[in-house]
């Protein structure tokens, strides 16, 4: 590992030299690529340099103790320095192992989220609306931008299904583990007997695909226009600005009706279609690597039950890592970081275990 880190530091130094070249910024593409590489390496190099500093401190303290001739106070200080430096080396070694794990190339991408009411009828639709609000508030807290692409609402304020984009740094890295079935247990307002009902909502999280990543032949796509409509069939506008794309080879259908401009709706629908095709591509690659499936938290399969929201007990439980938080109200108000951080940590631990087994 240390040999690999030394080579990475050499590469980092070369990048710094290249970025300091005065003529570099005549080539914005090259400058952007080098800056991206530098940004990716910075946390690894900082941890490596801290590790080396702790290693040097431990070595110096050990030499002082071995040389002898120290008074009691100095010997105590040297021993304390040795103990502290060794503990820091152990901590940084674990941190470096995690930093050196292969990164998900999609982590920095924007996401497209889809939420659909499942079993439970109107109660499921109402909870789908609660989840949309939760993710919206989480995005606001992280200064991400949210845009609705398509929504099918119910007359009671629920959501049968909704697609929306979240744009911001690291959006996919924080939200990718939200894919799956979310189960809610609560007493509906319409339930006079006070019985707890169980409903489900399905969430899918797709990384936004770049043009170069997915080959999309528009001759394979049927394009239909229609009038955008709101809850209860009310027409939002009188022009046929909404777009429906049907990808014949896969049968994927994408609708976009949030914008009043047909052109904007079509552009956004194409983005989503690309991302859906990219998801299929990713699933095919992932299924070919069985070990990768075992070294991650959950499969990302939208049919996997991942979480339960229990209103009577005020708790939310993530079944993949066995974590229960008794802060349901805060959670539904967008306070997701404690859960998200725990899932990411568990995923890193699984991948680290798998890499050590395969080493």
Beta strands, then each sheet from edge to edge (+ up, - down):
strand 1: 111-117
strand 2: 145-153
strand 3: 159-167
strand 4: 180-186
strand 5: 197-207
strand 6: 221-226
strand 7: 242-247
strand 8: 252-256
strand 9: 305-310
strand 10: 315-318
strand 11: 323-325
sheet 1: 2+ 3- 1+ 5- 4+ 9+ 10- 11+
sheet 2: 6+ 7- 8+
end
